[in-house]
Amino acid sequence: MNQRSTLAKIKTFEFNPLGVNTYLLSDETKECVVIDASAFYADERELLLNYIFDHDFVIKHLLNTHLHFDHLFGINMLASQFDLTLECHRADEFLLEDINKQLQIFGLPSTNTNFKPEIGHYLSEGDIITFGNQSLKVMHVPGHSPGSIVFYNEVAGSLISGDVLFHSGIGRTDLPGGDYDELVNNIQTKLFILPDETVVYPGHGPSTTIGFEKKNNPFVGMKV
């Protein structure tokens, strides 16, 4: 990355009844990525599209941290609008086969609406995603789901954590493929080795930092 270039700008949208954070990362080149496109209501979809059009952004990657239904609502809209396909970890693909079961677990009515997205590329540990002058490292952090991944921008000191790590919390592990011990171990061995000042942007709720969570997270905090 050219050090004279600006760092990635992170725009946060909170969408759908479950309050999922959708992130759009961009820089001065106008290239961007969208992570966990979860716009559900018509006005949410309009808001996301207008933001993209108003800034003349070119979406280079449509990324997902994992494939639980609440993080999928806006995928097909963006895929069709901009001729994109979803990029995610292969281990979560099984979740797409029974979205109605996921809805039932959350006490939501089944839907006949087909929002199962097409996967165009599988992401794996260590992959590097580039757009503009930016790069994101893929880290596989299973436990919330088998295919949960996070996206780390080392230069910017930021981490898009999906439902792996929250402000003072961690992802639930009672859903299909979840594993509490695996999640805690992965957070401690993969995320808590990042610099303390790394800003964490989670799938739900406010941002936090690695340092704060190491000291204060009641589920996975470490004595430092």
PyMOL CGO cylinders between C-alpha atoms (Angstrom):
from pymol import cmd
from pymol.cgo import CYLINDER

trace = [
    CYLINDER, 0.00, 0.00, 0.00, 1.19, 3.53, -0.82, 0.3, 1, 1, 1, 1, 1, 1,
    CYLINDER, 1.19, 3.53, -0.82, 1.62, 5.12, 2.60, 0.3, 1, 1, 1, 1, 1, 1,
    CYLINDER, 1.62, 5.12, 2.60, 0.51, 8.46, 1.13, 0.3, 1, 1, 1, 1, 1, 1,
    CYLINDER, 0.51, 8.46, 1.13, -2.87, 6.91, 0.38, 0.3, 1, 1, 1, 1, 1, 1,
    CYLINDER, -2.87, 6.91, 0.38, -5.65, 7.30, 2.88, 0.3, 1, 1, 1, 1, 1, 1,
    CYLINDER, -5.65, 7.30, 2.88, -6.70, 4.43, 5.09, 0.3, 1, 1, 1, 1, 1, 1,
    CYLINDER, -6.70, 4.43, 5.09, -9.93, 2.62, 4.37, 0.3, 1, 1, 1, 1, 1, 1,
    CYLINDER, -9.93, 2.62, 4.37, -13.07, 4.45, 5.42, 0.3, 1, 1, 1, 1, 1, 1,
    CYLINDER, -13.07, 4.45, 5.42, -15.57, 2.22, 7.21, 0.3, 1, 1, 1, 1, 1, 1,
    CYLINDER, -15.57, 2.22, 7.21, -19.25, 3.04, 6.84, 0.3, 1, 1, 1, 1, 1, 1,
    CYLINDER, -19.25, 3.04, 6.84, -21.59, 1.16, 9.19, 0.3, 1, 1, 1, 1, 1, 1,
    CYLINDER, -21.59, 1.16, 9.19, -25.27, 0.42, 8.54, 0.3, 1, 1, 1, 1, 1, 1,
    CYLINDER, -25.27, 0.42, 8.54, -27.51, -1.34, 11.06, 0.3, 1, 1, 1, 1, 1, 1,
    CYLINDER, -27.51, -1.34, 11.06, -30.10, -3.40, 9.21, 0.3, 1, 1, 1, 1, 1, 1,
    CYLINDER, -30.10, -3.40, 9.21, -33.03, -5.79, 9.68, 0.3, 1, 1, 1, 1, 1, 1,
    CYLINDER, -33.03, -5.79, 9.68, -34.99, -6.81, 12.80, 0.3, 1, 1, 1, 1, 1, 1,
    CYLINDER, -34.99, -6.81, 12.80, -31.91, -8.48, 14.34, 0.3, 1, 1, 1, 1, 1, 1,
    CYLINDER, -31.91, -8.48, 14.34, -29.75, -5.37, 14.11, 0.3, 1, 1, 1, 1, 1, 1,
    CYLINDER, -29.75, -5.37, 14.11, -26.96, -6.68, 11.89, 0.3, 1, 1, 1, 1, 1, 1,
    CYLINDER, -26.96, -6.68, 11.89, -24.07, -4.36, 11.07, 0.3, 1, 1, 1, 1, 1, 1,
    CYLINDER, -24.07, -4.36, 11.07, -23.34, -4.11, 7.36, 0.3, 1, 1, 1, 1, 1, 1,
    CYLINDER, -23.34, -4.11, 7.36, -19.96, -2.58, 6.56, 0.3, 1, 1, 1, 1, 1, 1,
    CYLINDER, -19.96, -2.58, 6.56, -18.81, -0.78, 3.43, 0.3, 1, 1, 1, 1, 1, 1,
    CYLINDER, -18.81, -0.78, 3.43, -15.05, -0.25, 3.26, 0.3, 1, 1, 1, 1, 1, 1,
    CYLINDER, -15.05, -0.25, 3.26, -13.71, 2.22, 0.71, 0.3, 1, 1, 1, 1, 1, 1,
    CYLINDER, -13.71, 2.22, 0.71, -10.79, 4.51, -0.04, 0.3, 1, 1, 1, 1, 1, 1,
    CYLINDER, -10.79, 4.51, -0.04, -9.90, 7.40, -2.33, 0.3, 1, 1, 1, 1, 1, 1,
    CYLINDER, -9.90, 7.40, -2.33, -9.88, 5.15, -5.41, 0.3, 1, 1, 1, 1, 1, 1,
    CYLINDER, -9.88, 5.15, -5.41, -13.68, 4.66, -5.10, 0.3, 1, 1, 1, 1, 1, 1,
    CYLINDER, -13.68, 4.66, -5.10, -13.20, 0.91, -4.97, 0.3, 1, 1, 1, 1, 1, 1,
    CYLINDER, -13.20, 0.91, -4.97, -14.94, -0.76, -2.05, 0.3, 1, 1, 1, 1, 1, 1,
    CYLINDER, -14.94, -0.76, -2.05, -16.07, -4.00, -0.47, 0.3, 1, 1, 1, 1, 1, 1,
    CYLINDER, -16.07, -4.00, -0.47, -19.36, -4.74, 1.25, 0.3, 1, 1, 1, 1, 1, 1,
    CYLINDER, -19.36, -4.74, 1.25, -19.33, -7.12, 4.22, 0.3, 1, 1, 1, 1, 1, 1,
    CYLINDER, -19.33, -7.12, 4.22, -22.47, -8.87, 5.53, 0.3, 1, 1, 1, 1, 1, 1,
    CYLINDER, -22.47, -8.87, 5.53, -25.01, -7.11, 3.31, 0.3, 1, 1, 1, 1, 1, 1,
    CYLINDER, -25.01, -7.11, 3.31, -28.09, -7.58, 5.48, 0.3, 1, 1, 1, 1, 1, 1,
    CYLINDER, -28.09, -7.58, 5.48, -30.56, -4.95, 4.27, 0.3, 1, 1, 1, 1, 1, 1,
    CYLINDER, -30.56, -4.95, 4.27, -34.06, -6.40, 4.69, 0.3, 1, 1, 1, 1, 1, 1,
    CYLINDER, -34.06, -6.40, 4.69, -36.65, -3.64, 4.43, 0.3, 1, 1, 1, 1, 1, 1,
    CYLINDER, -36.65, -3.64, 4.43, -37.15, -1.66, 1.22, 0.3, 1, 1, 1, 1, 1, 1,
    CYLINDER, -37.15, -1.66, 1.22, -35.93, 1.57, 2.79, 0.3, 1, 1, 1, 1, 1, 1,
    CYLINDER, -35.93, 1.57, 2.79, -32.78, -0.19, 4.03, 0.3, 1, 1, 1, 1, 1, 1,
    CYLINDER, -32.78, -0.19, 4.03, -32.00, -1.46, 0.55, 0.3, 1, 1, 1, 1, 1, 1,
    CYLINDER, -32.00, -1.46, 0.55, -32.62, 1.99, -0.88, 0.3, 1, 1, 1, 1, 1, 1,
    CYLINDER, -32.62, 1.99, -0.88, -30.33, 3.56, 1.72, 0.3, 1, 1, 1, 1, 1, 1,
    CYLINDER, -30.33, 3.56, 1.72, -27.49, 1.17, 0.90, 0.3, 1, 1, 1, 1, 1, 1,
    CYLINDER, -27.49, 1.17, 0.90, -27.86, 1.55, -2.86, 0.3, 1, 1, 1, 1, 1, 1,
    CYLINDER, -27.86, 1.55, -2.86, -28.07, 5.34, -2.67, 0.3, 1, 1, 1, 1, 1, 1,
    CYLINDER, -28.07, 5.34, -2.67, -24.91, 5.47, -0.58, 0.3, 1, 1, 1, 1, 1, 1,
    CYLINDER, -24.91, 5.47, -0.58, -23.08, 3.41, -3.21, 0.3, 1, 1, 1, 1, 1, 1,
    CYLINDER, -23.08, 3.41, -3.21, -24.42, 5.43, -6.14, 0.3, 1, 1, 1, 1, 1, 1,
    CYLINDER, -24.42, 5.43, -6.14, -23.98, 8.83, -4.48, 0.3, 1, 1, 1, 1, 1, 1,
    CYLINDER, -23.98, 8.83, -4.48, -20.29, 8.11, -3.88, 0.3, 1, 1, 1, 1, 1, 1,
    CYLINDER, -20.29, 8.11, -3.88, -19.68, 6.48, -7.29, 0.3, 1, 1, 1, 1, 1, 1,
    CYLINDER, -19.68, 6.48, -7.29, -18.29, 3.39, -5.60, 0.3, 1, 1, 1, 1, 1, 1,
    CYLINDER, -18.29, 3.39, -5.60, -17.19, 0.30, -7.49, 0.3, 1, 1, 1, 1, 1, 1,
    CYLINDER, -17.19, 0.30, -7.49, -17.80, -2.84, -5.44, 0.3, 1, 1, 1, 1, 1, 1,
    CYLINDER, -17.80, -2.84, -5.44, -14.89, -5.22, -5.90, 0.3, 1, 1, 1, 1, 1, 1,
    CYLINDER, -14.89, -5.22, -5.90, -15.95, -7.91, -3.41, 0.3, 1, 1, 1, 1, 1, 1,
    CYLINDER, -15.95, -7.91, -3.41, -19.19, -9.00, -1.76, 0.3, 1, 1, 1, 1, 1, 1,
    CYLINDER, -19.19, -9.00, -1.76, -18.03, -10.67, 1.45, 0.3, 1, 1, 1, 1, 1, 1,
    CYLINDER, -18.03, -10.67, 1.45, -19.67, -12.46, 4.36, 0.3, 1, 1, 1, 1, 1, 1,
    CYLINDER, -19.67, -12.46, 4.36, -18.24, -13.30, 7.76, 0.3, 1, 1, 1, 1, 1, 1,
    CYLINDER, -18.24, -13.30, 7.76, -20.61, -16.27, 8.03, 0.3, 1, 1, 1, 1, 1, 1,
    CYLINDER, -20.61, -16.27, 8.03, -23.87, -17.54, 6.57, 0.3, 1, 1, 1, 1, 1, 1,
    CYLINDER, -23.87, -17.54, 6.57, -26.53, -17.18, 9.25, 0.3, 1, 1, 1, 1, 1, 1,
    CYLINDER, -26.53, -17.18, 9.25, -29.74, -15.93, 7.66, 0.3, 1, 1, 1, 1, 1, 1,
    CYLINDER, -29.74, -15.93, 7.66, -29.75, -12.47, 9.27, 0.3, 1, 1, 1, 1, 1, 1,
    CYLINDER, -29.75, -12.47, 9.27, -26.48, -11.62, 7.50, 0.3, 1, 1, 1, 1, 1, 1,
    CYLINDER, -26.48, -11.62, 7.50, -27.80, -12.63, 4.07, 0.3, 1, 1, 1, 1, 1, 1,
    CYLINDER, -27.80, -12.63, 4.07, -30.90, -10.54, 3.36, 0.3, 1, 1, 1, 1, 1, 1,
    CYLINDER, -30.90, -10.54, 3.36, -29.20, -8.01, 1.07, 0.3, 1, 1, 1, 1, 1, 1,
    CYLINDER, -29.20, -8.01, 1.07, -26.81, -10.31, -0.79, 0.3, 1, 1, 1, 1, 1, 1,
    CYLINDER, -26.81, -10.31, -0.79, -28.96, -11.12, -3.80, 0.3, 1, 1, 1, 1, 1, 1,
    CYLINDER, -28.96, -11.12, -3.80, -29.93, -7.48, -4.28, 0.3, 1, 1, 1, 1, 1, 1,
    CYLINDER, -29.93, -7.48, -4.28, -26.32, -6.37, -4.55, 0.3, 1, 1, 1, 1, 1, 1,
    CYLINDER, -26.32, -6.37, -4.55, -25.29, -9.44, -6.53, 0.3, 1, 1, 1, 1, 1, 1,
    CYLINDER, -25.29, -9.44, -6.53, -27.88, -8.79, -9.22, 0.3, 1, 1, 1, 1, 1, 1,
    CYLINDER, -27.88, -8.79, -9.22, -27.45, -5.01, -9.24, 0.3, 1, 1, 1, 1, 1, 1,
    CYLINDER, -27.45, -5.01, -9.24, -23.67, -5.08, -9.63, 0.3, 1, 1, 1, 1, 1, 1,
    CYLINDER, -23.67, -5.08, -9.63, -23.02, -8.49, -11.23, 0.3, 1, 1, 1, 1, 1, 1,
    CYLINDER, -23.02, -8.49, -11.23, -21.29, -9.91, -8.16, 0.3, 1, 1, 1, 1, 1, 1,
    CYLINDER, -21.29, -9.91, -8.16, -21.18, -13.26, -6.39, 0.3, 1, 1, 1, 1, 1, 1,
    CYLINDER, -21.18, -13.26, -6.39, -20.75, -13.96, -2.71, 0.3, 1, 1, 1, 1, 1, 1,
    CYLINDER, -20.75, -13.96, -2.71, -17.35, -14.75, -1.18, 0.3, 1, 1, 1, 1, 1, 1,
    CYLINDER, -17.35, -14.75, -1.18, -17.32, -16.73, 2.08, 0.3, 1, 1, 1, 1, 1, 1,
    CYLINDER, -17.32, -16.73, 2.08, -15.88, -19.82, 3.80, 0.3, 1, 1, 1, 1, 1, 1,
    CYLINDER, -15.88, -19.82, 3.80, -16.89, -23.22, 2.44, 0.3, 1, 1, 1, 1, 1, 1,
    CYLINDER, -16.89, -23.22, 2.44, -17.58, -24.68, 5.90, 0.3, 1, 1, 1, 1, 1, 1,
    CYLINDER, -17.58, -24.68, 5.90, -20.72, -22.55, 6.29, 0.3, 1, 1, 1, 1, 1, 1,
    CYLINDER, -20.72, -22.55, 6.29, -22.30, -23.55, 2.97, 0.3, 1, 1, 1, 1, 1, 1,
    CYLINDER, -22.30, -23.55, 2.97, -24.50, -26.16, 4.67, 0.3, 1, 1, 1, 1, 1, 1,
    CYLINDER, -24.50, -26.16, 4.67, -26.35, -23.35, 6.45, 0.3, 1, 1, 1, 1, 1, 1,
    CYLINDER, -26.35, -23.35, 6.45, -27.84, -22.24, 3.13, 0.3, 1, 1, 1, 1, 1, 1,
    CYLINDER, -27.84, -22.24, 3.13, -29.70, -25.53, 2.73, 0.3, 1, 1, 1, 1, 1, 1,
    CYLINDER, -29.70, -25.53, 2.73, -32.08, -24.97, 5.64, 0.3, 1, 1, 1, 1, 1, 1,
    CYLINDER, -32.08, -24.97, 5.64, -32.65, -21.25, 6.10, 0.3, 1, 1, 1, 1, 1, 1,
    CYLINDER, -32.65, -21.25, 6.10, -36.21, -21.86, 7.29, 0.3, 1, 1, 1, 1, 1, 1,
    CYLINDER, -36.21, -21.86, 7.29, -34.86, -23.95, 10.17, 0.3, 1, 1, 1, 1, 1, 1,
    CYLINDER, -34.86, -23.95, 10.17, -32.67, -21.02, 11.17, 0.3, 1, 1, 1, 1, 1, 1,
    CYLINDER, -32.67, -21.02, 11.17, -35.73, -18.78, 11.14, 0.3, 1, 1, 1, 1, 1, 1,
    CYLINDER, -35.73, -18.78, 11.14, -37.61, -21.19, 13.37, 0.3, 1, 1, 1, 1, 1, 1,
    CYLINDER, -37.61, -21.19, 13.37, -34.75, -21.28, 15.89, 0.3, 1, 1, 1, 1, 1, 1,
    CYLINDER, -34.75, -21.28, 15.89, -35.13, -17.52, 16.25, 0.3, 1, 1, 1, 1, 1, 1,
    CYLINDER, -35.13, -17.52, 16.25, -38.90, -17.77, 16.53, 0.3, 1, 1, 1, 1, 1, 1,
    CYLINDER, -38.90, -17.77, 16.53, -39.45, -16.15, 13.16, 0.3, 1, 1, 1, 1, 1, 1,
    CYLINDER, -39.45, -16.15, 13.16, -41.98, -17.33, 10.57, 0.3, 1, 1, 1, 1, 1, 1,
    CYLINDER, -41.98, -17.33, 10.57, -40.74, -19.36, 7.64, 0.3, 1, 1, 1, 1, 1, 1,
    CYLINDER, -40.74, -19.36, 7.64, -40.55, -17.57, 4.35, 0.3, 1, 1, 1, 1, 1, 1,
    CYLINDER, -40.55, -17.57, 4.35, -41.12, -18.64, 0.79, 0.3, 1, 1, 1, 1, 1, 1,
    CYLINDER, -41.12, -18.64, 0.79, -38.86, -15.85, -0.40, 0.3, 1, 1, 1, 1, 1, 1,
    CYLINDER, -38.86, -15.85, -0.40, -35.71, -17.27, -1.93, 0.3, 1, 1, 1, 1, 1, 1,
    CYLINDER, -35.71, -17.27, -1.93, -32.78, -15.29, -0.57, 0.3, 1, 1, 1, 1, 1, 1,
    CYLINDER, -32.78, -15.29, -0.57, -30.29, -18.16, -0.77, 0.3, 1, 1, 1, 1, 1, 1,
    CYLINDER, -30.29, -18.16, -0.77, -27.27, -16.52, -2.43, 0.3, 1, 1, 1, 1, 1, 1,
    CYLINDER, -27.27, -16.52, -2.43, -24.95, -17.99, -5.03, 0.3, 1, 1, 1, 1, 1, 1,
    CYLINDER, -24.95, -17.99, -5.03, -21.42, -18.50, -3.77, 0.3, 1, 1, 1, 1, 1, 1,
    CYLINDER, -21.42, -18.50, -3.77, -18.84, -17.45, -6.31, 0.3, 1, 1, 1, 1, 1, 1,
    CYLINDER, -18.84, -17.45, -6.31, -15.60, -17.91, -4.39, 0.3, 1, 1, 1, 1, 1, 1,
    CYLINDER, -15.60, -17.91, -4.39, -14.55, -19.70, -1.24, 0.3, 1, 1, 1, 1, 1, 1,
    CYLINDER, -14.55, -19.70, -1.24, -12.28, -17.87, 1.19, 0.3, 1, 1, 1, 1, 1, 1,
    CYLINDER, -12.28, -17.87, 1.19, -9.70, -19.60, 3.37, 0.3, 1, 1, 1, 1, 1, 1,
    CYLINDER, -9.70, -19.60, 3.37, -7.30, -18.79, 6.20, 0.3, 1, 1, 1, 1, 1, 1,
    CYLINDER, -7.30, -18.79, 6.20, -4.57, -16.45, 5.01, 0.3, 1, 1, 1, 1, 1, 1,
    CYLINDER, -4.57, -16.45, 5.01, -6.27, -15.24, 1.83, 0.3, 1, 1, 1, 1, 1, 1,
    CYLINDER, -6.27, -15.24, 1.83, -5.67, -11.57, 1.00, 0.3, 1, 1, 1, 1, 1, 1,
    CYLINDER, -5.67, -11.57, 1.00, -8.54, -9.52, -0.39, 0.3, 1, 1, 1, 1, 1, 1,
    CYLINDER, -8.54, -9.52, -0.39, -7.56, -6.34, -2.22, 0.3, 1, 1, 1, 1, 1, 1,
    CYLINDER, -7.56, -6.34, -2.22, -9.49, -3.27, -3.28, 0.3, 1, 1, 1, 1, 1, 1,
    CYLINDER, -9.49, -3.27, -3.28, -8.15, 0.15, -4.11, 0.3, 1, 1, 1, 1, 1, 1,
    CYLINDER, -8.15, 0.15, -4.11, -4.99, 0.61, -2.05, 0.3, 1, 1, 1, 1, 1, 1,
    CYLINDER, -4.99, 0.61, -2.05, -6.26, -1.65, 0.73, 0.3, 1, 1, 1, 1, 1, 1,
    CYLINDER, -6.26, -1.65, 0.73, -5.80, -5.25, 1.71, 0.3, 1, 1, 1, 1, 1, 1,
    CYLINDER, -5.80, -5.25, 1.71, -7.75, -7.45, 4.11, 0.3, 1, 1, 1, 1, 1, 1,
    CYLINDER, -7.75, -7.45, 4.11, -6.40, -10.67, 5.56, 0.3, 1, 1, 1, 1, 1, 1,
    CYLINDER, -6.40, -10.67, 5.56, -8.86, -13.53, 6.00, 0.3, 1, 1, 1, 1, 1, 1,
    CYLINDER, -8.86, -13.53, 6.00, -8.68, -15.30, 9.37, 0.3, 1, 1, 1, 1, 1, 1,
    CYLINDER, -8.68, -15.30, 9.37, -10.73, -18.46, 9.96, 0.3, 1, 1, 1, 1, 1, 1,
    CYLINDER, -10.73, -18.46, 9.96, -12.19, -18.30, 13.47, 0.3, 1, 1, 1, 1, 1, 1,
    CYLINDER, -12.19, -18.30, 13.47, -14.79, -21.08, 13.85, 0.3, 1, 1, 1, 1, 1, 1,
    CYLINDER, -14.79, -21.08, 13.85, -16.92, -21.62, 16.92, 0.3, 1, 1, 1, 1, 1, 1,
    CYLINDER, -16.92, -21.62, 16.92, -19.94, -19.41, 16.33, 0.3, 1, 1, 1, 1, 1, 1,
    CYLINDER, -19.94, -19.41, 16.33, -20.29, -21.28, 13.05, 0.3, 1, 1, 1, 1, 1, 1,
    CYLINDER, -20.29, -21.28, 13.05, -17.87, -23.68, 11.33, 0.3, 1, 1, 1, 1, 1, 1,
    CYLINDER, -17.87, -23.68, 11.33, -17.09, -21.18, 8.59, 0.3, 1, 1, 1, 1, 1, 1,
    CYLINDER, -17.09, -21.18, 8.59, -16.86, -17.96, 10.58, 0.3, 1, 1, 1, 1, 1, 1,
    CYLINDER, -16.86, -17.96, 10.58, -14.12, -15.69, 9.25, 0.3, 1, 1, 1, 1, 1, 1,
    CYLINDER, -14.12, -15.69, 9.25, -12.90, -12.21, 10.15, 0.3, 1, 1, 1, 1, 1, 1,
    CYLINDER, -12.90, -12.21, 10.15, -11.25, -9.59, 7.97, 0.3, 1, 1, 1, 1, 1, 1,
    CYLINDER, -11.25, -9.59, 7.97, -8.12, -7.86, 9.30, 0.3, 1, 1, 1, 1, 1, 1,
    CYLINDER, -8.12, -7.86, 9.30, -6.65, -4.65, 7.89, 0.3, 1, 1, 1, 1, 1, 1,
    CYLINDER, -6.65, -4.65, 7.89, -3.23, -4.54, 9.51, 0.3, 1, 1, 1, 1, 1, 1,
    CYLINDER, -3.23, -4.54, 9.51, -2.28, -1.12, 8.15, 0.3, 1, 1, 1, 1, 1, 1,
    CYLINDER, -2.28, -1.12, 8.15, -5.49, 0.50, 9.35, 0.3, 1, 1, 1, 1, 1, 1,
    CYLINDER, -5.49, 0.50, 9.35, -5.55, -1.45, 12.60, 0.3, 1, 1, 1, 1, 1, 1,
    CYLINDER, -5.55, -1.45, 12.60, -9.11, -2.64, 12.13, 0.3, 1, 1, 1, 1, 1, 1,
    CYLINDER, -9.11, -2.64, 12.13, -10.91, -5.97, 12.29, 0.3, 1, 1, 1, 1, 1, 1,
    CYLINDER, -10.91, -5.97, 12.29, -14.36, -6.88, 10.96, 0.3, 1, 1, 1, 1, 1, 1,
    CYLINDER, -14.36, -6.88, 10.96, -15.27, -9.65, 13.39, 0.3, 1, 1, 1, 1, 1, 1,
    CYLINDER, -15.27, -9.65, 13.39, -18.75, -10.78, 12.37, 0.3, 1, 1, 1, 1, 1, 1,
    CYLINDER, -18.75, -10.78, 12.37, -20.40, -12.70, 15.21, 0.3, 1, 1, 1, 1, 1, 1,
    CYLINDER, -20.40, -12.70, 15.21, -17.12, -14.00, 16.62, 0.3, 1, 1, 1, 1, 1, 1,
    CYLINDER, -17.12, -14.00, 16.62, -16.32, -11.17, 19.05, 0.3, 1, 1, 1, 1, 1, 1,
    CYLINDER, -16.32, -11.17, 19.05, -18.57, -8.39, 20.34, 0.3, 1, 1, 1, 1, 1, 1,
    CYLINDER, -18.57, -8.39, 20.34, -18.18, -5.53, 22.76, 0.3, 1, 1, 1, 1, 1, 1,
    CYLINDER, -18.18, -5.53, 22.76, -18.10, -7.43, 26.08, 0.3, 1, 1, 1, 1, 1, 1,
    CYLINDER, -18.10, -7.43, 26.08, -19.47, -10.56, 24.42, 0.3, 1, 1, 1, 1, 1, 1,
    CYLINDER, -19.47, -10.56, 24.42, -18.92, -13.41, 22.00, 0.3, 1, 1, 1, 1, 1, 1,
    CYLINDER, -18.92, -13.41, 22.00, -21.07, -15.16, 19.43, 0.3, 1, 1, 1, 1, 1, 1,
    CYLINDER, -21.07, -15.16, 19.43, -23.63, -17.69, 20.59, 0.3, 1, 1, 1, 1, 1, 1,
    CYLINDER, -23.63, -17.69, 20.59, -22.59, -21.31, 20.14, 0.3, 1, 1, 1, 1, 1, 1,
    CYLINDER, -22.59, -21.31, 20.14, -25.91, -23.15, 20.44, 0.3, 1, 1, 1, 1, 1, 1,
    CYLINDER, -25.91, -23.15, 20.44, -26.65, -22.95, 16.71, 0.3, 1, 1, 1, 1, 1, 1,
    CYLINDER, -26.65, -22.95, 16.71, -25.79, -25.73, 14.21, 0.3, 1, 1, 1, 1, 1, 1,
    CYLINDER, -25.79, -25.73, 14.21, -22.04, -26.26, 14.09, 0.3, 1, 1, 1, 1, 1, 1,
    CYLINDER, -22.04, -26.26, 14.09, -21.34, -24.02, 17.08, 0.3, 1, 1, 1, 1, 1, 1,
    CYLINDER, -21.34, -24.02, 17.08, -18.67, -24.93, 19.63, 0.3, 1, 1, 1, 1, 1, 1,
    CYLINDER, -18.67, -24.93, 19.63, -18.02, -22.78, 22.71, 0.3, 1, 1, 1, 1, 1, 1,
    CYLINDER, -18.02, -22.78, 22.71, -14.60, -24.15, 23.58, 0.3, 1, 1, 1, 1, 1, 1,
    CYLINDER, -14.60, -24.15, 23.58, -13.44, -23.81, 19.99, 0.3, 1, 1, 1, 1, 1, 1,
    CYLINDER, -13.44, -23.81, 19.99, -14.68, -20.22, 19.80, 0.3, 1, 1, 1, 1, 1, 1,
    CYLINDER, -14.68, -20.22, 19.80, -12.99, -19.16, 23.03, 0.3, 1, 1, 1, 1, 1, 1,
    CYLINDER, -12.99, -19.16, 23.03, -9.71, -20.83, 22.07, 0.3, 1, 1, 1, 1, 1, 1,
    CYLINDER, -9.71, -20.83, 22.07, -9.71, -19.23, 18.63, 0.3, 1, 1, 1, 1, 1, 1,
    CYLINDER, -9.71, -19.23, 18.63, -10.40, -15.77, 20.01, 0.3, 1, 1, 1, 1, 1, 1,
    CYLINDER, -10.40, -15.77, 20.01, -7.58, -16.12, 22.51, 0.3, 1, 1, 1, 1, 1, 1,
    CYLINDER, -7.58, -16.12, 22.51, -5.03, -17.60, 20.12, 0.3, 1, 1, 1, 1, 1, 1,
    CYLINDER, -5.03, -17.60, 20.12, -5.88, -15.76, 16.89, 0.3, 1, 1, 1, 1, 1, 1,
    CYLINDER, -5.88, -15.76, 16.89, -7.50, -12.43, 17.79, 0.3, 1, 1, 1, 1, 1, 1,
    CYLINDER, -7.50, -12.43, 17.79, -6.00, -11.58, 21.17, 0.3, 1, 1, 1, 1, 1, 1,
    CYLINDER, -6.00, -11.58, 21.17, -2.50, -11.70, 19.69, 0.3, 1, 1, 1, 1, 1, 1,
    CYLINDER, -2.50, -11.70, 19.69, -3.34, -8.67, 17.52, 0.3, 1, 1, 1, 1, 1, 1,
    CYLINDER, -3.34, -8.67, 17.52, -2.25, -5.21, 18.75, 0.3, 1, 1, 1, 1, 1, 1,
    CYLINDER, -2.25, -5.21, 18.75, -4.35, -3.95, 21.66, 0.3, 1, 1, 1, 1, 1, 1,
    CYLINDER, -4.35, -3.95, 21.66, -5.29, -0.81, 19.74, 0.3, 1, 1, 1, 1, 1, 1,
    CYLINDER, -5.29, -0.81, 19.74, -6.92, -2.82, 16.92, 0.3, 1, 1, 1, 1, 1, 1,
    CYLINDER, -6.92, -2.82, 16.92, -10.48, -1.55, 16.50, 0.3, 1, 1, 1, 1, 1, 1,
    CYLINDER, -10.48, -1.55, 16.50, -13.04, -4.36, 16.31, 0.3, 1, 1, 1, 1, 1, 1,
    CYLINDER, -13.04, -4.36, 16.31, -16.19, -3.86, 14.22, 0.3, 1, 1, 1, 1, 1, 1,
    CYLINDER, -16.19, -3.86, 14.22, -18.63, -6.65, 15.17, 0.3, 1, 1, 1, 1, 1, 1,
    CYLINDER, -18.63, -6.65, 15.17, -21.67, -8.11, 13.47, 0.3, 1, 1, 1, 1, 1, 1,
    CYLINDER, -21.67, -8.11, 13.47, -23.99, -6.59, 16.09, 0.3, 1, 1, 1, 1, 1, 1,
    CYLINDER, -23.99, -6.59, 16.09, -23.59, -3.69, 18.46, 0.3, 1, 1, 1, 1, 1, 1,
    CYLINDER, -23.59, -3.69, 18.46, -20.88, -1.05, 18.96, 0.3, 1, 1, 1, 1, 1, 1,
    CYLINDER, -20.88, -1.05, 18.96, -17.21, -1.24, 18.09, 0.3, 1, 1, 1, 1, 1, 1,
    CYLINDER, -17.21, -1.24, 18.09, -14.56, -2.10, 20.64, 0.3, 1, 1, 1, 1, 1, 1,
    CYLINDER, -14.56, -2.10, 20.64, -10.82, -2.81, 20.77, 0.3, 1, 1, 1, 1, 1, 1,
    CYLINDER, -10.82, -2.81, 20.77, -8.76, -5.93, 21.23, 0.3, 1, 1, 1, 1, 1, 1,
    CYLINDER, -8.76, -5.93, 21.23, -7.16, -4.45, 24.33, 0.3, 1, 1, 1, 1, 1, 1,
    CYLINDER, -7.16, -4.45, 24.33, -10.49, -3.70, 25.97, 0.3, 1, 1, 1, 1, 1, 1,
    CYLINDER, -10.49, -3.70, 25.97, -11.81, -7.20, 25.32, 0.3, 1, 1, 1, 1, 1, 1,
    CYLINDER, -11.81, -7.20, 25.32, -8.67, -8.88, 26.63, 0.3, 1, 1, 1, 1, 1, 1,
    CYLINDER, -8.67, -8.88, 26.63, -9.12, -7.08, 29.94, 0.3, 1, 1, 1, 1, 1, 1,
    CYLINDER, -9.12, -7.08, 29.94, -12.89, -6.89, 30.25, 0.3, 1, 1, 1, 1, 1, 1,
    CYLINDER, -12.89, -6.89, 30.25, -14.73, -9.49, 28.20, 0.3, 1, 1, 1, 1, 1, 1,
    CYLINDER, -14.73, -9.49, 28.20, -16.46, -11.75, 30.77, 0.3, 1, 1, 1, 1, 1, 1,
    CYLINDER, -16.46, -11.75, 30.77, -16.57, -14.72, 28.39, 0.3, 1, 1, 1, 1, 1, 1,
    CYLINDER, -16.57, -14.72, 28.39, -13.07, -14.75, 27.04, 0.3, 1, 1, 1, 1, 1, 1,
    CYLINDER, -13.07, -14.75, 27.04, -11.08, -11.99, 28.71, 0.3, 1, 1, 1, 1, 1, 1,
    CYLINDER, -11.08, -11.99, 28.71, -7.46, -12.69, 29.63, 0.3, 1, 1, 1, 1, 1, 1,
    CYLINDER, -7.46, -12.69, 29.63, -5.49, -11.36, 32.57, 0.3, 1, 1, 1, 1, 1, 1,
    CYLINDER, -5.49, -11.36, 32.57, -2.80, -9.06, 31.22, 0.3, 1, 1, 1, 1, 1, 1,
]
cmd.load_cgo(trace, "trace")
